[in-house]
Amino acid sequence: MSMHEEVVAIFVSPEKYAYHINQVVSISTDYFRVLRKRFSIKMPYEIEEIPITNCTQIDYQSRLSPVRIFFGILLVALMLTIFYLIGVYGAHLEQGTSIRIGLLALALITGLKWAFMSRQHQVSFLLNDGTRLHWCSRSGDFKYKERAVSRLFEHLETRGLRINGQRPKSI
């Protein structure tokens, strides 16, 4: 990185690198930084810098995570079934049986969060040679990554690149 170059957006922190192999982890004023896997124990990853000038097309999607939504609905249904069964058959339990309602309620809240807050950003960059780089936020990190995505859009538009896709209303 040269003296006049600055980081525009950081998408992935170093402790989360294991989940984002072959994805764009940050963008500087002149380069995309892509995480690549190395076959080394000391340094399992390396960051490859690809010039932004090689980019020809950018696609953006704000999408839902169907797997997470499915498991959220499944968890909510399970917790509601358990609450119903406790209500109907709770009087027939043996004396001294304790039910941790707080833990069940916490599982219900987690299921609701998975079912209704599973949006994610997905950005794809098409390069001159036909290679496609991408970055996808983790499900549930949508609001936390909005600022990085908006800085990405601002920077790429000042460089004259057009972004395909519908932006979220908050950006």
Backbone as CSV, one residue per row, in Angstrom:
resi,resn,N_x,N_y,N_z,CA_x,CA_y,CA_z,C_x,C_y,C_z
1,MET,0.862,-1.174,0.000,0.000,0.000,0.000,0.899,1.224,0.000
2,SER,0.642,2.142,-0.917,1.473,3.332,-1.016,1.049,4.381,-0.004
3,MET,1.825,5.458,0.063,1.599,6.507,1.065,0.269,7.234,0.857
4,HIS,-0.124,7.478,-0.382,-1.339,8.251,-0.648,-2.594,7.387,-0.721
5,GLU,-2.442,6.107,-0.609,-3.574,5.200,-0.699,-4.227,5.037,0.671
6,GLU,-5.559,5.024,0.692,-6.259,4.827,1.953,-7.342,3.765,1.791
7,VAL,-7.725,3.172,2.893,-8.748,2.136,2.886,-10.117,2.808,2.784
8,VAL,-10.911,2.377,1.824,-12.247,2.930,1.617,-13.270,2.173,2.448
9,ALA,-13.207,0.853,2.402,-14.183,0.026,3.126,-13.535,-1.291,3.536
10,ILE,-13.797,-1.689,4.762,-13.354,-2.994,5.266,-14.601,-3.846,5.442
11,PHE,-14.661,-4.949,4.719,-15.829,-5.819,4.776,-15.677,-6.929,5.806
12,VAL,-14.446,-7.406,6.006,-14.213,-8.558,6.864,-13.055,-8.249,7.803
13,SER,-13.243,-8.487,9.085,-12.156,-8.309,10.046,-11.252,-9.556,9.996
14,PRO,-9.967,-9.402,10.360,-9.029,-10.532,10.240,-9.444,-11.792,11.004
15,GLU,-10.143,-11.656,12.111,-10.548,-12.866,12.837,-11.652,-13.652,12.126
16,LYS,-12.294,-13.069,11.120,-13.350,-13.753,10.360,-12.870,-14.227,8.992
17,TYR,-11.568,-14.151,8.737,-11.034,-14.524,7.428,-11.354,-15.970,7.042
18,ALA,-11.415,-16.857,7.983,-11.656,-18.273,7.677,-12.998,-18.495,6.985
19,TYR,-13.942,-17.590,7.172,-15.279,-17.735,6.580,-15.405,-17.032,5.231
20,HIS,-14.372,-16.341,4.778,-14.472,-15.526,3.564,-13.326,-15.782,2.588
21,ILE,-12.965,-17.037,2.395,-11.907,-17.392,1.448,-12.362,-17.030,0.034
22,ASN,-11.444,-16.483,-0.761,-11.701,-16.062,-2.150,-12.767,-14.990,-2.263
23,GLN,-12.874,-14.150,-1.252,-13.795,-13.024,-1.297,-13.033,-11.722,-1.108
24,VAL,-13.644,-10.637,-1.532,-13.079,-9.312,-1.316,-13.223,-8.996,0.169
25,VAL,-12.111,-8.655,0.826,-12.166,-8.362,2.262,-12.092,-6.876,2.548
26,SER,-11.500,-6.102,1.623,-11.474,-4.648,1.782,-11.201,-4.005,0.439
27,ILE,-11.446,-2.701,0.395,-11.206,-1.938,-0.823,-10.456,-0.679,-0.432
28,SER,-9.362,-0.429,-1.145,-8.618,0.810,-0.931,-8.924,1.738,-2.107
29,THR,-8.266,2.872,-2.144,-8.548,3.822,-3.222,-8.189,3.266,-4.594
30,ASP,-7.224,2.336,-4.666,-6.779,1.826,-5.959,-6.916,0.313,-6.149
31,TYR,-7.169,-0.424,-5.075,-7.137,-1.882,-5.167,-8.311,-2.546,-4.448
32,PHE,-8.710,-3.707,-4.995,-9.541,-4.652,-4.264,-8.578,-5.563,-3.529
33,ARG,-8.849,-5.883,-2.303,-8.023,-6.835,-1.562,-8.829,-8.127,-1.418
34,VAL,-8.294,-9.198,-2.007,-8.988,-10.485,-2.058,-8.225,-11.472,-1.185
35,LEU,-8.950,-12.198,-0.362,-8.350,-13.183,0.532,-8.183,-14.503,-0.208
36,ARG,-6.963,-15.002,-0.240,-6.664,-16.273,-0.886,-6.117,-17.248,0.142
37,LYS,-6.384,-18.508,-0.034,-5.913,-19.578,0.852,-4.497,-19.962,0.461
38,ARG,-3.646,-20.117,1.478,-2.278,-20.605,1.276,-2.137,-21.939,1.990
39,PHE,-1.251,-22.755,1.504,-1.016,-24.043,2.143,0.168,-23.913,3.096
40,SER,-0.059,-23.182,4.170,0.964,-22.939,5.171,0.295,-22.883,6.533
41,ILE,0.969,-23.373,7.532,0.398,-23.346,8.873,0.595,-21.987,9.527
42,LYS,1.757,-21.377,9.314,2.042,-20.090,9.935,1.164,-18.976,9.377
43,MET,1.031,-18.915,8.066,0.222,-17.887,7.407,-0.765,-18.582,6.471
44,PRO,-1.944,-18.974,6.959,-2.868,-19.745,6.120,-3.547,-18.923,5.027
45,TYR,-3.454,-17.592,5.105,-4.117,-16.733,4.124,-3.123,-15.719,3.577
46,GLU,-3.397,-15.266,2.374,-2.656,-14.147,1.823,-3.655,-13.198,1.174
47,ILE,-3.298,-11.931,1.161,-4.172,-10.930,0.568,-3.586,-10.525,-0.778
48,GLU,-4.378,-10.727,-1.802,-3.971,-10.373,-3.159,-4.606,-9.033,-3.510
49,GLU,-3.814,-8.132,-4.062,-4.329,-6.820,-4.460,-4.590,-6.823,-5.959
50,ILE,-5.818,-6.471,-6.324,-6.214,-6.415,-7.728,-6.624,-4.973,-8.016
51,PRO,-6.051,-4.344,-9.047,-6.374,-2.941,-9.334,-7.850,-2.743,-9.675
52,ILE,-8.406,-1.662,-9.177,-9.813,-1.336,-9.462,-9.997,-1.048,-10.944
53,THR,-8.957,-0.586,-11.620,-9.064,-0.289,-13.046,-9.364,-1.530,-13.879
54,ASN,-9.140,-2.726,-13.344,-9.471,-3.964,-14.050,-10.957,-4.295,-13.983
55,CYS,-11.719,-3.572,-13.185,-13.142,-3.867,-12.988,-13.967,-3.259,-14.117
56,THR,-14.865,-4.056,-14.696,-15.721,-3.571,-15.780,-17.191,-3.456,-15.371
57,GLN,-17.613,-4.250,-14.409,-19.029,-4.255,-14.029,-19.163,-4.597,-12.550
58,ILE,-20.127,-3.949,-11.885,-20.384,-4.194,-10.472,-21.865,-4.487,-10.310
59,ASP,-22.176,-5.594,-9.672,-23.564,-5.970,-9.405,-23.786,-5.994,-7.907
60,TYR,-24.931,-5.434,-7.479,-25.268,-5.410,-6.055,-26.650,-6.005,-5.858
61,GLN,-26.772,-6.802,-4.813,-28.071,-7.355,-4.426,-28.230,-7.261,-2.921
62,SER,-29.406,-6.899,-2.518,-29.792,-7.000,-1.113,-30.771,-8.165,-1.069
63,ARG,-30.380,-9.253,-0.440,-31.217,-10.450,-0.527,-31.476,-11.050,0.846
64,LEU,-32.381,-11.987,0.853,-32.713,-12.722,2.069,-31.943,-14.037,2.090
65,SER,-31.672,-14.521,3.278,-30.971,-15.789,3.437,-32.010,-16.887,3.703
66,PRO,-32.378,-17.678,2.685,-33.468,-18.633,2.841,-33.200,-19.738,3.863
67,VAL,-31.969,-20.201,3.968,-31.659,-21.274,4.924,-31.852,-20.778,6.355
68,ARG,-31.361,-19.579,6.639,-31.492,-19.025,7.983,-32.962,-18.751,8.309
69,ILE,-33.722,-18.275,7.342,-35.148,-18.030,7.556,-35.866,-19.343,7.857
70,PHE,-35.536,-20.394,7.107,-36.157,-21.704,7.329,-35.892,-22.199,8.750
71,PHE,-34.630,-22.145,9.183,-34.314,-22.621,10.528,-34.914,-21.720,11.606
72,GLY,-35.053,-20.429,11.327,-35.720,-19.532,12.268,-37.181,-19.891,12.445
73,ILE,-37.873,-20.147,11.343,-39.288,-20.540,11.414,-39.426,-21.890,12.113
74,LEU,-38.520,-22.804,11.823,-38.539,-24.115,12.474,-38.342,-23.985,13.992
75,LEU,-37.408,-23.133,14.409,-37.157,-22.929,15.835,-38.348,-22.259,16.520
76,VAL,-38.973,-21.286,15.863,-40.157,-20.639,16.428,-41.291,-21.643,16.584
77,ALA,-41.504,-22.474,15.560,-42.567,-23.487,15.643,-42.300,-24.478,16.776
78,LEU,-41.057,-24.890,16.934,-40.700,-25.804,18.015,-40.947,-25.171,19.380
79,MET,-40.541,-23.926,19.560,-40.723,-23.250,20.860,-42.204,-23.024,21.163
80,LEU,-42.985,-22.650,20.152,-44.421,-22.462,20.381,-45.096,-23.784,20.740
81,THR,-44.657,-24.881,20.108,-45.180,-26.195,20.453,-44.842,-26.556,21.891
82,ILE,-43.610,-26.284,22.297,-43.201,-26.577,23.681,-44.013,-25.741,24.665
83,PHE,-44.196,-24.448,24.368,-45.003,-23.597,25.257,-46.446,-24.095,25.340
84,TYR,-46.995,-24.531,24.212,-48.362,-25.060,24.208,-48.453,-26.324,25.065
85,LEU,-47.484,-27.230,24.889,-47.506,-28.471,25.661,-47.306,-28.215,27.154
86,ILE,-46.501,-27.252,27.512,-46.337,-26.897,28.932,-47.651,-26.349,29.479
87,GLY,-48.334,-25.535,28.686,-49.618,-24.986,29.133,-50.686,-26.046,29.312
88,VAL,-50.742,-27.018,28.407,-51.774,-28.050,28.469,-51.435,-29.112,29.516
89,TYR,-50.186,-29.584,29.516,-49.812,-30.696,30.382,-48.946,-30.286,31.572
90,GLY,-48.799,-29.013,31.831,-47.951,-28.551,32.923,-48.417,-29.001,34.293
91,ALA,-49.715,-29.146,34.474,-50.253,-29.562,35.767,-49.973,-31.044,36.046
92,HIS,-49.688,-31.827,35.027,-49.452,-33.262,35.198,-47.980,-33.614,35.439
93,LEU,-47.129,-32.615,35.494,-45.707,-32.880,35.738,-45.493,-33.294,37.184
94,GLU,-44.436,-34.059,37.425,-44.125,-34.485,38.783,-43.771,-33.285,39.648
95,GLN,-44.013,-33.424,40.927,-43.698,-32.377,41.880,-42.198,-32.112,41.878
96,GLY,-41.791,-30.856,41.843,-40.378,-30.487,41.876,-39.727,-30.372,40.506
97,THR,-40.478,-30.638,39.443,-39.924,-30.500,38.099,-39.819,-29.012,37.768
98,SER,-38.654,-28.610,37.325,-38.488,-27.194,36.970,-38.302,-27.061,35.461
99,ILE,-38.906,-26.044,34.920,-38.797,-25.752,33.489,-38.192,-24.357,33.369
100,ARG,-37.145,-24.263,32.639,-36.461,-22.985,32.469,-37.138,-22.202,31.338
101,ILE,-38.147,-21.443,31.717,-38.925,-20.674,30.748,-38.053,-19.604,30.086
102,GLY,-37.130,-19.035,30.839,-36.252,-18.008,30.284,-35.420,-18.510,29.122
103,LEU,-34.897,-19.725,29.232,-34.117,-20.294,28.133,-34.990,-20.587,26.916
104,LEU,-36.201,-21.046,27.168,-37.123,-21.279,26.056,-37.497,-19.962,25.374
105,ALA,-37.693,-18.924,26.179,-38.014,-17.610,25.617,-36.838,-17.062,24.818
106,LEU,-35.623,-17.293,25.305,-34.436,-16.859,24.575,-34.329,-17.577,23.229
107,ALA,-34.642,-18.858,23.200,-34.641,-19.610,21.940,-35.723,-19.072,20.995
108,LEU,-36.874,-18.707,21.550,-37.946,-18.127,20.733,-37.506,-16.800,20.122
109,ILE,-36.862,-15.957,20.907,-36.387,-14.661,20.406,-35.320,-14.865,19.325
110,THR,-34.429,-15.827,19.529,-33.413,-16.134,18.520,-34.063,-16.603,17.221
111,GLY,-35.064,-17.452,17.314,-35.779,-17.920,16.126,-36.477,-16.786,15.397
112,LEU,-37.083,-15.868,16.147,-37.730,-14.707,15.525,-36.700,-13.824,14.824
113,LYS,-35.551,-13.649,15.450,-34.487,-12.851,14.836,-34.009,-13.497,13.542
114,TRP,-33.801,-14.807,13.548,-33.386,-15.503,12.334,-34.453,-15.419,11.252
115,ALA,-35.713,-15.529,11.644,-36.792,-15.554,10.657,-37.029,-14.190,10.013
116,PHE,-36.843,-13.107,10.763,-37.221,-11.795,10.249,-36.061,-10.824,10.038
117,MET,-34.842,-11.183,10.428,-33.712,-10.269,10.262,-32.564,-10.956,9.531
118,SER,-32.863,-11.627,8.441,-31.842,-12.398,7.731,-31.534,-11.819,6.360
119,ARG,-31.342,-10.517,6.301,-30.946,-9.886,5.042,-29.431,-9.837,4.958
120,GLN,-28.915,-9.814,3.734,-27.481,-9.729,3.534,-27.162,-8.961,2.249
121,HIS,-25.997,-8.316,2.251,-25.488,-7.625,1.072,-24.719,-8.635,0.229
122,GLN,-24.806,-8.478,-1.094,-23.986,-9.286,-1.981,-23.504,-8.382,-3.109
123,VAL,-22.174,-8.264,-3.246,-21.566,-7.428,-4.271,-20.664,-8.313,-5.122
124,SER,-20.816,-8.212,-6.456,-19.976,-8.956,-7.395,-19.247,-7.975,-8.294
125,PHE,-17.986,-8.254,-8.553,-17.143,-7.415,-9.397,-16.665,-8.254,-10.575
126,LEU,-16.986,-7.832,-11.788,-16.532,-8.533,-12.986,-15.274,-7.838,-13.494
127,LEU,-14.192,-8.609,-13.683,-12.917,-8.059,-14.129,-12.765,-8.208,-15.639
128,ASN,-11.766,-7.532,-16.194,-11.503,-7.552,-17.643,-11.309,-8.956,-18.188
129,ASP,-10.659,-9.823,-17.430,-10.360,-11.168,-17.910,-11.504,-12.161,-17.710
130,GLY,-12.662,-11.686,-17.249,-13.824,-12.550,-17.049,-13.936,-13.122,-15.651
131,THR,-12.951,-12.878,-14.802,-12.987,-13.347,-13.420,-14.026,-12.553,-12.644
132,ARG,-14.713,-13.232,-11.760,-15.717,-12.567,-10.935,-15.287,-12.653,-9.472
133,LEU,-15.112,-11.488,-8.858,-14.845,-11.397,-7.424,-16.162,-11.112,-6.731
134,HIS,-16.294,-11.553,-5.497,-17.538,-11.248,-4.798,-17.297,-11.090,-3.309
135,TRP,-18.283,-10.496,-2.678,-18.339,-10.389,-1.221,-19.799,-10.497,-0.824
136,CYS,-20.043,-11.281,0.202,-21.394,-11.456,0.719,-21.329,-11.313,2.233
137,SER,-22.134,-10.407,2.775,-22.126,-10.230,4.223,-22.792,-11.427,4.887
138,ARG,-22.469,-11.628,6.123,-23.110,-12.714,6.863,-24.544,-12.331,7.167
139,SER,-25.383,-13.318,7.250,-26.783,-13.087,7.549,-26.911,-12.468,8.938
140,GLY,-27.638,-11.376,9.027,-27.799,-10.680,10.296,-26.854,-9.505,10.459
141,ASP,-25.841,-9.381,9.586,-24.904,-8.256,9.647,-25.294,-7.133,8.699
142,PHE,-26.512,-7.135,8.206,-26.934,-6.178,7.186,-26.750,-4.735,7.654
143,LYS,-27.272,-4.405,8.822,-27.171,-3.028,9.308,-25.737,-2.636,9.643
144,TYR,-24.948,-3.592,10.131,-23.576,-3.289,10.503,-22.701,-2.994,9.289
145,LYS,-23.037,-3.549,8.142,-22.224,-3.381,6.939,-22.762,-2.299,5.999
146,GLU,-23.863,-1.630,6.353,-24.430,-0.599,5.482,-23.455,0.541,5.221
147,ARG,-22.732,0.956,6.234,-21.798,2.068,6.069,-20.668,1.688,5.113
148,ALA,-20.126,0.480,5.237,-19.063,0.032,4.336,-19.568,-0.039,2.895
149,VAL,-20.796,-0.517,2.704,-21.351,-0.620,1.357,-21.603,0.773,0.779
150,SER,-22.080,1.705,1.584,-22.315,3.055,1.071,-20.995,3.734,0.704
151,ARG,-19.939,3.519,1.495,-18.623,4.081,1.146,-18.102,3.446,-0.139
152,LEU,-18.349,2.156,-0.319,-17.968,1.481,-1.560,-18.663,2.125,-2.751
153,PHE,-19.969,2.336,-2.658,-20.728,2.953,-3.747,-20.205,4.349,-4.058
154,GLU,-19.986,5.147,-3.032,-19.493,6.510,-3.251,-18.140,6.487,-3.962
155,HIS,-17.235,5.642,-3.508,-15.895,5.592,-4.100,-15.934,5.119,-5.547
156,LEU,-16.685,4.071,-5.819,-16.719,3.536,-7.178,-17.412,4.487,-8.143
157,GLU,-18.408,5.230,-7.661,-19.062,6.213,-8.525,-18.136,7.378,-8.837
158,THR,-17.284,7.778,-7.887,-16.312,8.836,-8.185,-15.256,8.355,-9.172
159,ARG,-15.031,7.054,-9.241,-14.085,6.484,-10.209,-14.742,6.242,-11.567
160,GLY,-16.035,6.534,-11.686,-16.727,6.409,-12.960,-17.313,5.043,-13.235
161,LEU,-17.396,4.172,-12.224,-17.979,2.846,-12.423,-19.461,2.872,-12.069
162,ARG,-20.246,2.167,-12.871,-21.680,2.107,-12.644,-22.025,0.834,-11.886
163,ILE,-22.962,0.953,-10.956,-23.341,-0.183,-10.116,-24.728,-0.652,-10.541
164,ASN,-24.826,-1.929,-10.919,-26.108,-2.519,-11.306,-26.801,-3.078,-10.073
165,GLY,-28.101,-2.899,-10.000,-28.863,-3.468,-8.906,-29.521,-2.403,-8.069
166,GLN,-30.503,-2.828,-7.317,-31.276,-1.939,-6.454,-30.571,-1.774,-5.115
167,ARG,-30.287,-0.545,-4.758,-29.673,-0.275,-3.463,-30.740,-0.276,-2.377
168,PRO,-30.350,-0.646,-1.155,-31.327,-0.535,-0.064,-31.668,0.935,0.189
169,LYS,-32.835,1.178,0.740,-33.316,2.549,0.922,-32.449,3.357,1.880
170,SER,-31.779,2.706,2.812,-30.979,3.433,3.789,-29.640,3.898,3.210
171,ILE,-29.260,3.389,2.042,-27.967,3.781,1.447,-28.197,4.849,0.420
